[in-house]
Amino acid sequence: MPTDLDDIFGSLGRQADVIPLGTAEQARRRGRQRSRHSGLIAAGAAVCLVLAGVGVLVRPDRQADHPVTPAPSAGPLPVVGSPIEFGRTVQEPTPTVADGKVYTAWKAGDGKVTVVGADLHTGKVEWKTTGMGLDDEVTTYGVTAVEQGIMVAVDSEVYVYDPAHENKNDWVFTVSDLDEVVPFEKALVRRWSANGRIDAHDWRTGRKLWTLQPEADPAVRVLGVRTPSDDLTGGSHTDDRVVVVTKSGKVQVRDVAGGELLRTITPVSPAQEGNVFVTYDGWLYEGGPPCCDGSAYRIVAINLETGQSSVILTEGVGHSFGGLDVCGSGRVCVVDQQDNALTSVSAVDVQQRKKVWTVVGPSGAGSISSANGTMLVGGGTTTVLLDAKGEKLFSSPATHVDWLDRDRLMVLPLTGAGTVSVYDIATRKLTELGTVPQRTDMCAHTADRLACSTPTDLRIYSLTG
């Protein structure tokens, strides 16, 4: 069973903050319990029905929608270098980008896993390793990359590489299902699901920097903290704090380099391991229980600096939690799902603990991602972009929509062939860049490059001509 990289490593995106390791279906179940925050919102990805919130529901005036006029049709997107051939027909490769390079993995003809790394601006293959896997019965695999290293998960083994180093195999460790692995600039942090132990490893050698032994109140989640300067496409956490959620619902703040305990917080409402956690700029926001049983939910805001916490939003029976993200200074936005099959999106003032506005969301939505005060809301058949007042700026049916950067969106077809477009938020203009052939899964990108896998090769495209 090939593994979907978006399922295995999707939580490297900003909300889940970990790399879930295990089977594809187990990863999918975990992903369904959390709002998607990898930036890429795939239409139809959410399983839960998305419902509407309590309070005054403001339906946006249809005349307020801003029509988008696309530019004349463009030809094929220019390919950078030559396609990287897989040597066989495969359906599973999904690329990932870091530090100016694109990486992808596939199952070769001998049943083992091969990984390559290519320069995004020349297309030249600069790094390759083959033969990963204990036998020819590899069932799950995937790769993710940050500036500090490359992580390749092959069944229960995680191989960590430094492509700039001469050694083929840098170090490897064994994981079990539901273990968490969180990348920081200064360490690779792992939580053992079996007993709650936490180990921090040196990226280069795998040497243990520190260990948090299992206690009477073991760790059930481990999280990094996003900063305003962090890149939208994910990567390792630049904040030096690691956040640990314990079984009793307490929150520990520790130094990632040495593991020292900086603060223990007992939230006004105990944290629950299966809920959604968003860490941003010194705050931890927790929402849940997650969708979709309509059994009510609450949102808790926790100040990691002072230890103060408060419940900033509650919804009663008949409502389900669909996701949240920080969407402005002192503000979070929440997707609410109601048992009448409606969807709403609300902006909540953290200090005042009340809704600022509520608008109808796209049907079936179950994900939200914010940048510069605007919000992508999707997960059903349509993805919409809302501004800081909840006004709809852009809507795209049956497509993948991703942040190209903080000021632009990239609109891709689903896995079939189609046109790649860029939407400029300031001018509200959609520009067609060119077409791509049918691909196997999601693509990876930077502001000027797009990398997608076809059934036979990996292709790098220029987004700037």
Order of alpha helices (4+ residues) and beta strands (2+ residues): alpha-alpha-beta-beta-beta-beta-beta-beta-beta-beta-beta-beta-beta-beta-beta-beta-beta-beta-beta-beta-beta-beta-beta-beta-beta-beta-beta-beta-beta-beta-beta-beta-beta-beta-beta-beta-beta-beta-beta
